Amino acid sequence: MLRHSYAIHQLRKGVSLHLIRSIMGHVNLKTTERYQRVSEISNQSLLNPLDPL
């Protein structure tokens, strides 16, 4: 769980997918791309609590 959270937070900060792949120790970039999809989905489904203001 911590590894997944770390990767998603790094993506949101703008760290490149290739660098995250290297940090996570993935051989295949497709393995790391899963985090990008999860990050996009969670960004769409989360509401900003300040929007109604």
CHARMM internal coordinates of N, CA and C (Angstrom, degrees):
IC EDIT
DIST 1 N 1 CA 1.4499
DIST 1 CA 1 C 1.5352
ANGL 1 N 1 CA 1 C 110.31
DIST 1 C 2 N 1.3134
ANGL 1 CA 1 C 2 N 117.00
DIHE 1 N 1 CA 1 C 2 N -41.62
DIST 2 N 2 CA 1.4621
ANGL 1 C 2 N 2 CA 119.82
DIHE 1 CA 1 C 2 N 2 CA 179.73
DIST 2 CA 2 C 1.5256
ANGL 2 N 2 CA 2 C 111.73
DIHE 1 C 2 N 2 CA 2 C -65.09
DIST 2 C 3 N 1.3212
ANGL 2 CA 2 C 3 N 116.43
DIHE 2 N 2 CA 2 C 3 N -37.83
DIST 3 N 3 CA 1.4670
ANGL 2 C 3 N 3 CA 119.59
DIHE 2 CA 2 C 3 N 3 CA 178.66
DIST 3 CA 3 C 1.5245
ANGL 3 N 3 CA 3 C 110.53
DIHE 2 C 3 N 3 CA 3 C -63.17
DIST 3 C 4 N 1.3219
ANGL 3 CA 3 C 4 N 116.63
DIHE 3 N 3 CA 3 C 4 N -43.92
DIST 4 N 4 CA 1.4632
ANGL 3 C 4 N 4 CA 120.60
DIHE 3 CA 3 C 4 N 4 CA -179.63
DIST 4 CA 4 C 1.5219
ANGL 4 N 4 CA 4 C 110.28
DIHE 3 C 4 N 4 CA 4 C -64.28
DIST 4 C 5 N 1.3140
ANGL 4 CA 4 C 5 N 116.62
DIHE 4 N 4 CA 4 C 5 N -45.18
DIST 5 N 5 CA 1.4645
ANGL 4 C 5 N 5 CA 120.97
DIHE 4 CA 4 C 5 N 5 CA 179.53
DIST 5 CA 5 C 1.5227
ANGL 5 N 5 CA 5 C 110.90
DIHE 4 C 5 N 5 CA 5 C -61.12
DIST 5 C 6 N 1.3125
ANGL 5 CA 5 C 6 N 116.00
DIHE 5 N 5 CA 5 C 6 N -43.42
DIST 6 N 6 CA 1.4648
ANGL 5 C 6 N 6 CA 120.85
DIHE 5 CA 5 C 6 N 6 CA 179.47
DIST 6 CA 6 C 1.5267
ANGL 6 N 6 CA 6 C 110.54
DIHE 5 C 6 N 6 CA 6 C -59.74
DIST 6 C 7 N 1.3232
ANGL 6 CA 6 C 7 N 116.63
DIHE 6 N 6 CA 6 C 7 N -47.83
DIST 7 N 7 CA 1.4671
ANGL 6 C 7 N 7 CA 120.74
DIHE 6 CA 6 C 7 N 7 CA -178.28
DIST 7 CA 7 C 1.5234
ANGL 7 N 7 CA 7 C 111.38
DIHE 6 C 7 N 7 CA 7 C -62.64
DIST 7 C 8 N 1.3156
ANGL 7 CA 7 C 8 N 117.44
DIHE 7 N 7 CA 7 C 8 N -42.87
DIST 8 N 8 CA 1.4624
ANGL 7 C 8 N 8 CA 120.87
DIHE 7 CA 7 C 8 N 8 CA -179.32
DIST 8 CA 8 C 1.5216
ANGL 8 N 8 CA 8 C 110.93
DIHE 7 C 8 N 8 CA 8 C -66.70
DIST 8 C 9 N 1.3198
ANGL 8 CA 8 C 9 N 117.39
DIHE 8 N 8 CA 8 C 9 N -41.00
DIST 9 N 9 CA 1.4683
ANGL 8 C 9 N 9 CA 120.28
DIHE 8 CA 8 C 9 N 9 CA 178.15
DIST 9 CA 9 C 1.5268
ANGL 9 N 9 CA 9 C 110.81
DIHE 8 C 9 N 9 CA 9 C -64.29
DIST 9 C 10 N 1.3103
ANGL 9 CA 9 C 10 N 117.31
DIHE 9 N 9 CA 9 C 10 N -38.65
DIST 10 N 10 CA 1.4653
ANGL 9 C 10 N 10 CA 120.25
DIHE 9 CA 9 C 10 N 10 CA 178.38
DIST 10 CA 10 C 1.5264
ANGL 10 N 10 CA 10 C 110.77
DIHE 9 C 10 N 10 CA 10 C -64.84
DIST 10 C 11 N 1.3307
ANGL 10 CA 10 C 11 N 116.95
DIHE 10 N 10 CA 10 C 11 N -40.54
DIST 11 N 11 CA 1.4676
ANGL 10 C 11 N 11 CA 120.48
DIHE 10 CA 10 C 11 N 11 CA 177.00
DIST 11 CA 11 C 1.5217
ANGL 11 N 11 CA 11 C 110.88
DIHE 10 C 11 N 11 CA 11 C -61.32
DIST 11 C 12 N 1.3201
ANGL 11 CA 11 C 12 N 116.53
DIHE 11 N 11 CA 11 C 12 N -43.83
DIST 12 N 12 CA 1.4642
ANGL 11 C 12 N 12 CA 120.16
DIHE 11 CA 11 C 12 N 12 CA -179.52
DIST 12 CA 12 C 1.5141
ANGL 12 N 12 CA 12 C 111.87
DIHE 11 C 12 N 12 CA 12 C -65.05
DIST 12 C 13 N 1.3323
ANGL 12 CA 12 C 13 N 116.97
DIHE 12 N 12 CA 12 C 13 N -27.70
DIST 13 N 13 CA 1.4657
ANGL 12 C 13 N 13 CA 121.39
DIHE 12 CA 12 C 13 N 13 CA 177.43
DIST 13 CA 13 C 1.5223
ANGL 13 N 13 CA 13 C 111.89
DIHE 12 C 13 N 13 CA 13 C -77.47
DIST 13 C 14 N 1.3433
ANGL 13 CA 13 C 14 N 116.61
DIHE 13 N 13 CA 13 C 14 N -13.74
DIST 14 N 14 CA 1.4571
ANGL 13 C 14 N 14 CA 120.03
DIHE 13 CA 13 C 14 N 14 CA 178.81
DIST 14 CA 14 C 1.5122
ANGL 14 N 14 CA 14 C 114.45
DIHE 13 C 14 N 14 CA 14 C 101.64
DIST 14 C 15 N 1.3211
ANGL 14 CA 14 C 15 N 117.52
DIHE 14 N 14 CA 14 C 15 N 9.96
DIST 15 N 15 CA 1.4667
ANGL 14 C 15 N 15 CA 120.78
DIHE 14 CA 14 C 15 N 15 CA 177.44
DIST 15 CA 15 C 1.5226
ANGL 15 N 15 CA 15 C 108.36
DIHE 14 C 15 N 15 CA 15 C -68.57
DIST 15 C 16 N 1.3201
ANGL 15 CA 15 C 16 N 116.95
DIHE 15 N 15 CA 15 C 16 N 138.12
DIST 16 N 16 CA 1.4632
ANGL 15 C 16 N 16 CA 120.38
DIHE 15 CA 15 C 16 N 16 CA -176.52
DIST 16 CA 16 C 1.5248
ANGL 16 N 16 CA 16 C 111.53
DIHE 15 C 16 N 16 CA 16 C -65.79
DIST 16 C 17 N 1.3050
ANGL 16 CA 16 C 17 N 114.40
DIHE 16 N 16 CA 16 C 17 N 150.21
DIST 17 N 17 CA 1.4568
ANGL 16 C 17 N 17 CA 121.94
DIHE 16 CA 16 C 17 N 17 CA -179.82
DIST 17 CA 17 C 1.5331
ANGL 17 N 17 CA 17 C 110.48
DIHE 16 C 17 N 17 CA 17 C -62.57
DIST 17 C 18 N 1.3223
ANGL 17 CA 17 C 18 N 116.61
DIHE 17 N 17 CA 17 C 18 N -35.25
DIST 18 N 18 CA 1.4679
ANGL 17 C 18 N 18 CA 120.60
DIHE 17 CA 17 C 18 N 18 CA 179.84
DIST 18 CA 18 C 1.5287
ANGL 18 N 18 CA 18 C 111.44
DIHE 17 C 18 N 18 CA 18 C -66.72
DIST 18 C 19 N 1.3083
ANGL 18 CA 18 C 19 N 116.49
DIHE 18 N 18 CA 18 C 19 N -39.02
DIST 19 N 19 CA 1.4651
ANGL 18 C 19 N 19 CA 119.89
DIHE 18 CA 18 C 19 N 19 CA 178.02
DIST 19 CA 19 C 1.5286
ANGL 19 N 19 CA 19 C 110.47
DIHE 18 C 19 N 19 CA 19 C -67.96
DIST 19 C 20 N 1.3135
ANGL 19 CA 19 C 20 N 116.99
DIHE 19 N 19 CA 19 C 20 N -41.64
DIST 20 N 20 CA 1.4700
ANGL 19 C 20 N 20 CA 120.43
DIHE 19 CA 19 C 20 N 20 CA 177.98
DIST 20 CA 20 C 1.5223
ANGL 20 N 20 CA 20 C 109.75
DIHE 19 C 20 N 20 CA 20 C -62.87
DIST 20 C 21 N 1.3360
ANGL 20 CA 20 C 21 N 116.62
DIHE 20 N 20 CA 20 C 21 N -40.27
DIST 21 N 21 CA 1.4715
ANGL 20 C 21 N 21 CA 120.31
DIHE 20 CA 20 C 21 N 21 CA 177.30
DIST 21 CA 21 C 1.5189
ANGL 21 N 21 CA 21 C 110.37
DIHE 20 C 21 N 21 CA 21 C -57.42
DIST 21 C 22 N 1.2994
ANGL 21 CA 21 C 22 N 116.28
DIHE 21 N 21 CA 21 C 22 N -43.97
DIST 22 N 22 CA 1.4600
ANGL 21 C 22 N 22 CA 121.08
DIHE 21 CA 21 C 22 N 22 CA -179.90
DIST 22 CA 22 C 1.5307
ANGL 22 N 22 CA 22 C 111.35
DIHE 21 C 22 N 22 CA 22 C -65.57
DIST 22 C 23 N 1.3193
ANGL 22 CA 22 C 23 N 116.65
DIHE 22 N 22 CA 22 C 23 N -44.72
DIST 23 N 23 CA 1.4645
ANGL 22 C 23 N 23 CA 121.18
DIHE 22 CA 22 C 23 N 23 CA -179.52
DIST 23 CA 23 C 1.5224
ANGL 23 N 23 CA 23 C 110.94
DIHE 22 C 23 N 23 CA 23 C -63.18
DIST 23 C 24 N 1.3378
ANGL 23 CA 23 C 24 N 116.25
DIHE 23 N 23 CA 23 C 24 N -41.84
DIST 24 N 24 CA 1.4611
ANGL 23 C 24 N 24 CA 121.13
DIHE 23 CA 23 C 24 N 24 CA -177.13
DIST 24 CA 24 C 1.5292
ANGL 24 N 24 CA 24 C 112.36
DIHE 23 C 24 N 24 CA 24 C -76.77
DIST 24 C 25 N 1.3247
ANGL 24 CA 24 C 25 N 116.84
DIHE 24 N 24 CA 24 C 25 N -15.59
DIST 25 N 25 CA 1.4582
ANGL 24 C 25 N 25 CA 120.26
DIHE 24 CA 24 C 25 N 25 CA 179.05
DIST 25 CA 25 C 1.5189
ANGL 25 N 25 CA 25 C 113.97
DIHE 24 C 25 N 25 CA 25 C 81.68
DIST 25 C 26 N 1.3274
ANGL 25 CA 25 C 26 N 116.53
DIHE 25 N 25 CA 25 C 26 N 20.14
DIST 26 N 26 CA 1.4584
ANGL 25 C 26 N 26 CA 119.99
DIHE 25 CA 25 C 26 N 26 CA 178.64
DIST 26 CA 26 C 1.5258
ANGL 26 N 26 CA 26 C 110.08
DIHE 25 C 26 N 26 CA 26 C -78.37
DIST 26 C 27 N 1.3096
ANGL 26 CA 26 C 27 N 115.94
DIHE 26 N 26 CA 26 C 27 N 138.77
DIST 27 N 27 CA 1.4591
ANGL 26 C 27 N 27 CA 121.03
DIHE 26 CA 26 C 27 N 27 CA 177.32
DIST 27 CA 27 C 1.5257
ANGL 27 N 27 CA 27 C 109.69
DIHE 26 C 27 N 27 CA 27 C -82.23
DIST 27 C 28 N 1.3216
ANGL 27 CA 27 C 28 N 115.89
DIHE 27 N 27 CA 27 C 28 N -41.23
DIST 28 N 28 CA 1.4550
ANGL 27 C 28 N 28 CA 122.07
DIHE 27 CA 27 C 28 N 28 CA -175.84
DIST 28 CA 28 C 1.5248
ANGL 28 N 28 CA 28 C 109.83
DIHE 27 C 28 N 28 CA 28 C -102.25
DIST 28 C 29 N 1.3185
ANGL 28 CA 28 C 29 N 116.80
DIHE 28 N 28 CA 28 C 29 N 133.63
DIST 29 N 29 CA 1.4654
ANGL 28 C 29 N 29 CA 121.34
DIHE 28 CA 28 C 29 N 29 CA 179.84
DIST 29 CA 29 C 1.5278
ANGL 29 N 29 CA 29 C 111.66
DIHE 28 C 29 N 29 CA 29 C -65.72
DIST 29 C 30 N 1.3171
ANGL 29 CA 29 C 30 N 117.32
DIHE 29 N 29 CA 29 C 30 N -28.69
DIST 30 N 30 CA 1.4761
ANGL 29 C 30 N 30 CA 120.49
DIHE 29 CA 29 C 30 N 30 CA 179.42
DIST 30 CA 30 C 1.5240
ANGL 30 N 30 CA 30 C 111.20
DIHE 29 C 30 N 30 CA 30 C -61.31
DIST 30 C 31 N 1.3047
ANGL 30 CA 30 C 31 N 117.41
DIHE 30 N 30 CA 30 C 31 N -31.82
DIST 31 N 31 CA 1.4649
ANGL 30 C 31 N 31 CA 120.89
DIHE 30 CA 30 C 31 N 31 CA 177.10
DIST 31 CA 31 C 1.5216
ANGL 31 N 31 CA 31 C 109.98
DIHE 30 C 31 N 31 CA 31 C -63.49
DIST 31 C 32 N 1.3037
ANGL 31 CA 31 C 32 N 116.76
DIHE 31 N 31 CA 31 C 32 N -41.10
DIST 32 N 32 CA 1.4613
ANGL 31 C 32 N 32 CA 121.70
DIHE 31 CA 31 C 32 N 32 CA -178.67
DIST 32 CA 32 C 1.5299
ANGL 32 N 32 CA 32 C 111.05
DIHE 31 C 32 N 32 CA 32 C -74.83
DIST 32 C 33 N 1.3171
ANGL 32 CA 32 C 33 N 118.22
DIHE 32 N 32 CA 32 C 33 N -29.17
DIST 33 N 33 CA 1.4619
ANGL 32 C 33 N 33 CA 121.77
DIHE 32 CA 32 C 33 N 33 CA -179.14
DIST 33 CA 33 C 1.5252
ANGL 33 N 33 CA 33 C 112.03
DIHE 32 C 33 N 33 CA 33 C -62.51
DIST 33 C 34 N 1.3140
ANGL 33 CA 33 C 34 N 117.53
DIHE 33 N 33 CA 33 C 34 N -20.52
DIST 34 N 34 CA 1.4770
ANGL 33 C 34 N 34 CA 120.34
DIHE 33 CA 33 C 34 N 34 CA 176.43
DIST 34 CA 34 C 1.5226
ANGL 34 N 34 CA 34 C 110.54
DIHE 33 C 34 N 34 CA 34 C -57.37
DIST 34 C 35 N 1.3154
ANGL 34 CA 34 C 35 N 116.53
DIHE 34 N 34 CA 34 C 35 N -39.08
DIST 35 N 35 CA 1.4661
ANGL 34 C 35 N 35 CA 120.73
DIHE 34 CA 34 C 35 N 35 CA -179.08
DIST 35 CA 35 C 1.5200
ANGL 35 N 35 CA 35 C 110.82
DIHE 34 C 35 N 35 CA 35 C -65.19
DIST 35 C 36 N 1.3151
ANGL 35 CA 35 C 36 N 116.57
DIHE 35 N 35 CA 35 C 36 N -35.12
DIST 36 N 36 CA 1.4542
ANGL 35 C 36 N 36 CA 120.11
DIHE 35 CA 35 C 36 N 36 CA 179.60
DIST 36 CA 36 C 1.5241
ANGL 36 N 36 CA 36 C 110.33
DIHE 35 C 36 N 36 CA 36 C -66.20
DIST 36 C 37 N 1.3143
ANGL 36 CA 36 C 37 N 117.58
DIHE 36 N 36 CA 36 C 37 N -41.86
DIST 37 N 37 CA 1.4670
ANGL 36 C 37 N 37 CA 120.83
DIHE 36 CA 36 C 37 N 37 CA 178.38
DIST 37 CA 37 C 1.5237
ANGL 37 N 37 CA 37 C 111.08
DIHE 36 C 37 N 37 CA 37 C -65.11
DIST 37 C 38 N 1.3111
ANGL 37 CA 37 C 38 N 116.85
DIHE 37 N 37 CA 37 C 38 N -42.24
DIST 38 N 38 CA 1.4695
ANGL 37 C 38 N 38 CA 120.64
DIHE 37 CA 37 C 38 N 38 CA 178.91
DIST 38 CA 38 C 1.5232
ANGL 38 N 38 CA 38 C 109.70
DIHE 37 C 38 N 38 CA 38 C -63.54
DIST 38 C 39 N 1.3057
ANGL 38 CA 38 C 39 N 116.82
DIHE 38 N 38 CA 38 C 39 N -41.24
DIST 39 N 39 CA 1.4584
ANGL 38 C 39 N 39 CA 121.30
DIHE 38 CA 38 C 39 N 39 CA -179.90
DIST 39 CA 39 C 1.5251
ANGL 39 N 39 CA 39 C 110.98
DIHE 38 C 39 N 39 CA 39 C -63.27
DIST 39 C 40 N 1.3286
ANGL 39 CA 39 C 40 N 117.57
DIHE 39 N 39 CA 39 C 40 N -41.55
DIST 40 N 40 CA 1.4620
ANGL 39 C 40 N 40 CA 121.30
DIHE 39 CA 39 C 40 N 40 CA 179.64
DIST 40 CA 40 C 1.5200
ANGL 40 N 40 CA 40 C 110.97
DIHE 39 C 40 N 40 CA 40 C -66.16
DIST 40 C 41 N 1.3243
ANGL 40 CA 40 C 41 N 117.38
DIHE 40 N 40 CA 40 C 41 N -42.42
DIST 41 N 41 CA 1.4609
ANGL 40 C 41 N 41 CA 121.48
DIHE 40 CA 40 C 41 N 41 CA -179.76
DIST 41 CA 41 C 1.5212
ANGL 41 N 41 CA 41 C 110.51
DIHE 40 C 41 N 41 CA 41 C -64.68
DIST 41 C 42 N 1.3295
ANGL 41 CA 41 C 42 N 116.72
DIHE 41 N 41 CA 41 C 42 N -45.39
DIST 42 N 42 CA 1.4602
ANGL 41 C 42 N 42 CA 119.09
DIHE 41 CA 41 C 42 N 42 CA -177.67
DIST 42 CA 42 C 1.5224
ANGL 42 N 42 CA 42 C 111.25
DIHE 41 C 42 N 42 CA 42 C -68.11
DIST 42 C 43 N 1.3323
ANGL 42 CA 42 C 43 N 118.21
DIHE 42 N 42 CA 42 C 43 N -31.99
DIST 43 N 43 CA 1.4639
ANGL 42 C 43 N 43 CA 120.36
DIHE 42 CA 42 C 43 N 43 CA 177.33
DIST 43 CA 43 C 1.5237
ANGL 43 N 43 CA 43 C 111.17
DIHE 42 C 43 N 43 CA 43 C -67.29
DIST 43 C 44 N 1.3266
ANGL 43 CA 43 C 44 N 117.73
DIHE 43 N 43 CA 43 C 44 N -35.47
DIST 44 N 44 CA 1.4569
ANGL 43 C 44 N 44 CA 121.37
DIHE 43 CA 43 C 44 N 44 CA -179.53
DIST 44 CA 44 C 1.5231
ANGL 44 N 44 CA 44 C 111.59
DIHE 43 C 44 N 44 CA 44 C -72.85
DIST 44 C 45 N 1.3126
ANGL 44 CA 44 C 45 N 116.87
DIHE 44 N 44 CA 44 C 45 N -34.50
DIST 45 N 45 CA 1.4588
ANGL 44 C 45 N 45 CA 119.89
DIHE 44 CA 44 C 45 N 45 CA -173.57
DIST 45 CA 45 C 1.5305
ANGL 45 N 45 CA 45 C 113.54
DIHE 44 C 45 N 45 CA 45 C -88.49
DIST 45 C 46 N 1.3205
ANGL 45 CA 45 C 46 N 117.91
DIHE 45 N 45 CA 45 C 46 N -14.31
DIST 46 N 46 CA 1.4572
ANGL 45 C 46 N 46 CA 120.60
DIHE 45 CA 45 C 46 N 46 CA -179.81
DIST 46 CA 46 C 1.5192
ANGL 46 N 46 CA 46 C 110.88
DIHE 45 C 46 N 46 CA 46 C -87.60
DIST 46 C 47 N 1.2989
ANGL 46 CA 46 C 47 N 115.30
DIHE 46 N 46 CA 46 C 47 N 134.87
DIST 47 N 47 CA 1.4560
ANGL 46 C 47 N 47 CA 120.43
DIHE 46 CA 46 C 47 N 47 CA 177.38
DIST 47 CA 47 C 1.5217
ANGL 47 N 47 CA 47 C 109.64
DIHE 46 C 47 N 47 CA 47 C -100.97
DIST 47 C 48 N 1.2948
ANGL 47 CA 47 C 48 N 114.99
DIHE 47 N 47 CA 47 C 48 N 141.04
DIST 48 N 48 CA 1.4472
ANGL 47 C 48 N 48 CA 120.62
DIHE 47 CA 47 C 48 N 48 CA 176.51
DIST 48 CA 48 C 1.5208
ANGL 48 N 48 CA 48 C 108.27
DIHE 47 C 48 N 48 CA 48 C -80.05
DIST 48 C 49 N 1.3316
ANGL 48 CA 48 C 49 N 119.44
DIHE 48 N 48 CA 48 C 49 N 123.32
DIST 49 N 49 CA 1.4579
ANGL 48 C 49 N 49 CA 120.38
DIHE 48 CA 48 C 49 N 49 CA -178.85
DIST 49 CA 49 C 1.5239
ANGL 49 N 49 CA 49 C 113.78
DIHE 48 C 49 N 49 CA 49 C -65.38
DIST 49 C 50 N 1.3228
ANGL 49 CA 49 C 50 N 117.46
DIHE 49 N 49 CA 49 C 50 N -14.46
DIST 50 N 50 CA 1.4582
ANGL 49 C 50 N 50 CA 120.57
DIHE 49 CA 49 C 50 N 50 CA -179.95
DIST 50 CA 50 C 1.5245
ANGL 50 N 50 CA 50 C 112.69
DIHE 49 C 50 N 50 CA 50 C -89.70
DIST 50 C 51 N 1.3420
ANGL 50 CA 50 C 51 N 117.98
DIHE 50 N 50 CA 50 C 51 N -9.87
DIST 51 N 51 CA 1.4689
ANGL 50 C 51 N 51 CA 120.72
DIHE 50 CA 50 C 51 N 51 CA -179.18
DIST 51 CA 51 C 1.5291
ANGL 51 N 51 CA 51 C 113.55
DIHE 50 C 51 N 51 CA 51 C -58.15
DIST 51 C 52 N 1.3306
ANGL 51 CA 51 C 52 N 119.42
DIHE 51 N 51 CA 51 C 52 N -44.03
DIST 52 N 52 CA 1.4679
ANGL 51 C 52 N 52 CA 119.14
DIHE 51 CA 51 C 52 N 52 CA -178.80
DIST 52 CA 52 C 1.5305
ANGL 52 N 52 CA 52 C 113.96
DIHE 51 C 52 N 52 CA 52 C -64.72
DIST 52 C 53 N 1.3257
ANGL 52 CA 52 C 53 N 117.47
DIHE 52 N 52 CA 52 C 53 N -18.44
DIST 53 N 53 CA 1.4683
ANGL 52 C 53 N 53 CA 120.03
DIHE 52 CA 52 C 53 N 53 CA -178.51
DIST 53 CA 53 C 1.4797
ANGL 53 N 53 CA 53 C 107.74
DIHE 52 C 53 N 53 CA 53 C -74.12
END
COOR INIT
IC SEED 1 N 1 CA 1 C
IC BUILD
